[in-house]
């Protein structure tokens, strides 16, 4: 007698064919494809919980058709592709179950383009799309799974997926990136698990290691800094004790459902972990790797160590020197380092000539060998007795880790990581200790002398204070005598070193601003409120008053007061003086009647917006560029603004732009080209990728901000608020897409479009896209940008696609301190006094 379930199944089949066959296109809102049925482009099947669809899609910038799985709420997010290497050329394609029980894709010529190729499939099968995103081919009689898409992934890792590695056979699950956004074919990057000794996750580029997770200790990957944060948990790994190890996503601490989460391997070789924001209808980035240059596998070569906070990032381990010093100095670190002096290893004497140097907070090297032990001293003794042992480390869950060959892919982390003990000559250890015995007393003595010198200096300064104040008062009166404004300076600024900058009294500014009345309020920023004022002689001023609730403090106040008072350029705002009485801190600028650029550009109700025709906008772009050129090249010291945005561009009565707000500016001296900071500051949407993600900034960081600013001026839209719903693109991504399609005018504010200036506008978009390229070396210097805009350079190189082409937000967690806001952020920076030209 037939099983009752089987009878029910055949009854369901009969009803399906009798009722739905004539109306196939409308009846396929089901999660199953039955034998002898089909779906035809553009039909789809939908998982039971309405999470995933199986159907046909066309990537951007191509007409090719592919069969794939994608989200119902985000159909452009493809998680699996069937015919990724054999695109379809038209829409006359069919998906059905063949006579041998396999799922097949048939093109318009009735040729089989793709098949599940399950050799053991029975005659009666069906295909089901599950809410997990898994497409399964199963036996109708037994419900046994014959084939599943989770076993043949493309570039997306979903919850409930398992990445396998068979220790016995060496077979493993491999993910592969798309070639590019328009071609889902197998790209240059693949990923999977290696478990030759201790399991590790890898990204390979053309079959060579590109990124490594570090050993799995049962809880975290030792080479992923974010995993040391207790709030971060991405994956887990299981050894089933049958020769198979597998990894799966366990999620991120969030209130959202785990099914709306994915890890993608993109065409640039990065893992990007995202979760779906139903509120923003967008994928929020939670984590990505590699994040920095040091995360790339073997950046510094054998026996080299990478530290992203150093410049240059690579250095040889202690006791080693570059194999090729010329290559090393040119920042080609491929060949790595070699020992200065050979080890005096003597097995019969327990290698008494060698010792171990402790390196804290390290990502341990590749090719670790494991030895189970519950004590760290066992690791040391075992390594010391083996002349081939170059280094060791200890983890409670793993035990001993030994390295007998070259130490490759070593990285210094920030306050997390493991102690790595490398083998060196005992004499080098002694030398290191002797140096410490010398250095420590010298440092202590120097500190004591510095303290005594400081006390003496304070005593002398106090006695000379009155004379200095009288002199400064006289100078201030001389400076403002031409304006017939008598400014009385008070003595309450004695704790603020304001040098020659004229001082206004609080009373003077209160009278000028009608006691800081709301009717005089011009705007509000991270520093505080800005008021319009009028001095007794009728001269109009702008007063920037530090709010008690401001996140900026005396350091930023002094940085701006001293730095900008020394800069003289027609495209930099002029600082007239300051006020520092008791708790009050204010800066006084020349008044800009046309306010700031963001008001004119983004406030559609403001009457001045209609005045900004193309001529004025181009003039503003040029003026900002000239101001940057002065800061980067023409002033005596190179100055990086770090917060270039429309609200910091003021417009005078003639619509000339003037760069303002130097509270976060940094000063470079000599031949310094870039610097690093432990804490990122600035405004979200204008920060360069290397600054936002790595804390590394240079003049090319300002060039990136200038590129974003140019696109905003052209579009009349704010980058952080702009979102193209149709393409899921940011302002940068939209500009890139339209320009690359030769339709750049569609990007520009329609109020300034004119066929007579089409070429000029297209050139501006081209130059802006060159400025917002991912890597600083690819961006032109500001003097080159101005030459490009003025046709001093006629032929322009093609830009690369911006890294932030797709819309993303500030959901960055883990150890990366990423601060994004509309205003400003407090930063622990070194503030420098300079004398400008």
Order of alpha helices (4+ residues) and beta strands (2+ residues): alpha-alpha-beta-beta-beta-beta-beta-beta-beta-beta-beta-beta-beta-beta-beta-beta-beta-beta-beta-beta-beta-beta-beta-beta-beta-beta-beta-beta-alpha-beta-beta-beta-alpha-beta-beta-beta-beta-alpha-alpha-beta-beta-beta-alpha-beta-beta-alpha-alpha-beta-beta-beta-beta-beta-alpha-beta-alpha-alpha-alpha-alpha
